[in-house]
Every structure is written in structure tokens, then in C-alpha cells.
Amino acid sequence: MHASTRPPAPTHFDTAARDWDQRPMSQQMAAIAPRLLAAVPLAATDHVLDFGAGTGLLAAQIAPLVAQVTALDTSAAMLQVLTEKGHANITALQGDIFALPPGTLAPQDAIVSAMALHHVADTAALLRAFAALLRPGGRVALVDLYAEDGSFHGDNAAKGVHHLGFAPAALQALAEQAGLCDVALTEILQVQQRNGRHYPLFLMTGRKP
């Protein structure tokens, strides 16, 4: 087979998809959804985008409360696991948010994400993309790591890590530059990694004027 026609090599997420929900870290992450929803209540009519949805750990808890969830992820294997869970109002969408054809996604009432921001190289562009997808008054609720020393993942390159967490002031500034207002960051959870250390996660909320 010619090199140019080879399928892409499986990513860390593709190969881990089947066992993802059973990982101790995934089980800890299940606490994110109720805490996020307590801070950002959603309406029964809302259309919500879950960015970096993976196997749907967040989307599956949000779906019963809203009209529609679009689960966007680059890993087909992760989305296949999500699809097999059989949630009627979750639509799995494989793709890169920066490469989706215009009109692929309708305007969203809310965009949520858990532990995906650090896998995207250009955070400013991602936040601009979120702002563009939101309806006026639409909200973001994004969970990720506070700045850390690289020990959370350990093998950062193999796991597609572009940022070792985030400094709150810098991320808030990027969100405001992207056109979001009422931006706030608060600690939402501490998780324990296999190295025995605890790492705090933040929830960043904001609104499109």
C-alpha cells in the first residue's frame, strides 16, 4: 500500500475506547456532570454541543435534560462506544471543529466540554469557534486542568497533549477576546491520578452577548 493511502494510525483514544468508561479516572470524571449542571442549568428545549465528547461520559448525563446533544469528537472508536449506549437524542459527529463544512452544526444554546481543551493546540481559535456557534445568550461550560507540571498524563506527546493545564487569568482573557462575557472560573473537582497525586479541575463559564 502506498504511504499516502494508508489509513491514519489509531490514536491513544481509539485504542483505549472500549475500556475507557471503566478506567478509574473516567469513574472520577462522572462527578463532573452534576456539578456542571448545578452551575449552568440547562432547559428542556436546549440544543447542546459536547466538544471532545469521547464515550459520552458528560453527554449521557446531559441528554435527559435537554432536547438534543451533538457529541463532537475526532475519534470514531470513542463515538462508536457512545452510539452503542443508545441515547435517542445524542447525535455523534466525528470531525475536527476547525474543518467542519459550513452549516454542519446549527446554532447552539450551550457548549460543554470536559478535559478536551488541553488537546487542542490553538485555544484562542477554539474559543472563537465556540462563540461563533452559540446563539445570542448561549453559554459555555468548560472543564479542564489548572496549570500542572506535566505529570498528570505523563506521556504527554503520545496522548496528544498540547497544554499542561491552564492559568485562569490567561484563559479568561482568551475567552473575553473571543467575544464571551461574564467569564468566570471556579474549582469544580479534584481527581487522583495513578501517581497518587491530586489535580484540581476548573469549570469556566461564559455567555455570548
C-alpha positions in Angstrom: 0.0 0.0 0.0 1.3 3.4 -0.9 2.1 5.6 2.0 -0.4 8.3 1.0 -3.3 5.8 1.1 -2.7 4.3 4.4 -5.4 4.9 7.0 -4.3 7.1 9.9 -2.7 5.2 12.8 -5.0 4.6 15.7 -4.7 7.3 18.3 -4.4 6.7 22.1 -8.2 7.4 22.3 -9.0 4.9 19.5 -7.2 2.1 21.2 -8.5 3.0 24.7 -12.1 3.5 23.7 -13.5 0.0 24.6 -12.2 0.2 28.2 -12.5 4.0 28.6 -15.5 4.1 30.9 -14.0 1.5 33.3 -10.8 3.5 33.9 -10.5 4.8 37.5 -10.1 8.3 36.1 -13.2 8.1 34.0 -15.2 7.0 37.0 -13.9 10.0 38.9 -14.9 12.2 36.0 -18.5 11.1 36.3 -18.8 13.7 39.2 -18.3 16.5 36.7 -21.8 16.5 35.1 -23.9 17.0 38.2 -21.6 19.8 39.4 -21.5 21.4 36.0 -25.3 21.3 35.7 -25.7 22.8 39.2 -23.7 25.8 38.0 -25.2 26.0 34.5 -28.8 24.8 34.5 -30.0 23.7 31.1 -33.5 24.0 29.6 -35.6 21.2 28.1 -35.6 23.0 24.8 -31.8 23.4 24.6 -29.5 22.2 21.9 -26.1 21.4 23.4 -22.7 20.7 21.8 -20.4 18.4 23.8 -16.9 19.1 22.5 -14.5 16.2 22.7 -17.4 14.1 23.9 -15.5 10.8 23.8 -17.6 7.9 25.0 -20.3 10.3 26.3 -19.5 10.5 30.0 -20.8 14.0 30.1 -23.3 13.9 27.2 -25.1 10.9 28.6 -25.9 12.8 31.8 -27.0 15.9 30.0 -29.1 14.3 27.3 -32.2 13.5 29.5 -32.4 17.2 30.5 -32.3 18.8 27.0 -33.8 18.5 23.5 -30.6 17.5 21.7 -26.9 16.8 22.3 -24.4 16.8 19.5 -21.3 14.8 20.6 -18.3 16.0 18.6 -15.1 14.1 18.7 -12.2 13.2 16.3 -12.1 9.5 17.5 -14.5 7.2 15.6 -13.9 4.4 18.1 -14.9 6.6 21.1 -18.0 7.8 19.3 -18.9 4.2 18.4 -18.9 3.3 22.1 -21.2 6.3 22.8 -23.6 5.3 20.0 -23.9 1.8 21.4 -25.3 3.3 24.6 -28.5 4.1 22.6 -29.4 7.7 23.6 -32.1 8.8 21.2 -31.3 12.5 21.4 -27.5 12.3 21.2 -26.1 12.7 17.7 -22.5 11.5 17.3 -20.4 13.7 14.9 -16.8 12.7 14.0 -14.7 15.6 12.9 -12.3 18.5 13.7 -14.2 21.5 14.8 -11.9 23.7 12.6 -12.7 21.6 9.5 -16.4 21.1 9.6 -18.3 22.2 6.4 -20.2 25.4 7.0 -23.7 24.7 8.3 -22.8 21.3 9.8 -23.7 22.5 13.2 -26.8 24.6 13.9 -26.5 27.4 16.4 -26.2 26.0 19.9 -27.8 27.1 23.2 -24.8 25.7 25.2 -21.4 24.2 24.6 -19.9 21.9 27.2 -16.6 20.1 27.4 -14.7 18.0 29.9 -11.0 17.5 29.6 -10.7 18.3 25.9 -9.3 21.8 25.8 -5.7 20.7 26.6 -5.8 18.5 23.5 -6.3 21.5 21.1 -3.2 23.5 20.1 -4.9 26.8 19.4 -7.0 27.6 22.4 -7.9 31.1 21.2 -9.2 29.8 17.9 -11.2 27.1 19.7 -12.9 29.7 21.9 -13.6 31.8 18.8 -15.2 28.8 17.2 -17.4 28.2 20.3 -18.5 31.8 20.3 -19.4 31.6 16.6 -21.6 28.5 17.2 -23.5 29.9 20.1 -26.9 31.6 19.8 -27.0 35.1 21.4 -27.3 34.4 25.1 -25.8 31.0 24.7 -23.4 29.7 27.3 -20.2 27.7 27.6 -19.3 25.4 30.5 -15.8 24.0 30.0 -13.9 21.8 32.5 -10.1 21.2 32.3 -7.0 21.1 34.4 -5.4 24.0 36.2 -1.8 24.5 35.1 0.2 21.5 36.1 3.8 20.2 35.8 3.2 17.6 33.0 2.8 14.7 35.4 -1.0 14.4 35.0 -0.7 12.4 31.7 3.0 11.5 32.0 3.3 10.6 28.3 2.0 13.9 27.0 3.1 13.6 23.4 1.6 10.1 23.0 -1.7 11.3 24.4 -1.9 14.4 22.2 -1.5 16.9 25.0 -0.8 20.5 23.8 -1.2 22.3 27.1 -0.2 21.3 30.6 -3.4 22.7 32.0 -4.3 26.4 32.0 -3.7 29.5 34.1 -7.1 31.0 34.9 -6.3 34.6 34.1 -4.9 33.8 30.7 -7.8 31.5 29.7 -10.3 34.1 30.9 -8.6 36.7 28.8 -8.8 34.5 25.7 -12.5 33.8 26.3 -13.2 37.5 26.5 -11.2 38.2 23.4 -13.3 35.5 21.6 -16.4 37.6 22.4 -17.7 35.9 25.6 -18.8 37.8 28.6 -19.5 37.1 32.3 -16.5 34.7 32.2 -15.7 33.0 35.5 -13.5 30.1 36.6 -14.0 28.1 39.8 -12.6 24.8 41.0 -15.1 22.0 40.3 -13.4 18.8 41.3 -10.1 17.3 42.4 -9.1 14.0 40.8 -6.4 11.5 41.9 -4.1 10.2 39.2 -2.3 6.8 39.3 0.8 8.6 40.6 -1.1 9.2 43.8 -1.2 13.0 43.3 -4.4 15.1 43.3 -5.1 17.5 40.5 -7.7 20.3 40.6 -10.1 20.9 37.7 -11.8 24.2 36.9 -15.2 25.0 35.4 -15.1 28.0 33.1 -18.4 29.5 32.3 -19.3 32.4 30.0 -22.0 33.8 27.8 -22.4 35.1 24.3 -23.9 38.6 24.5 
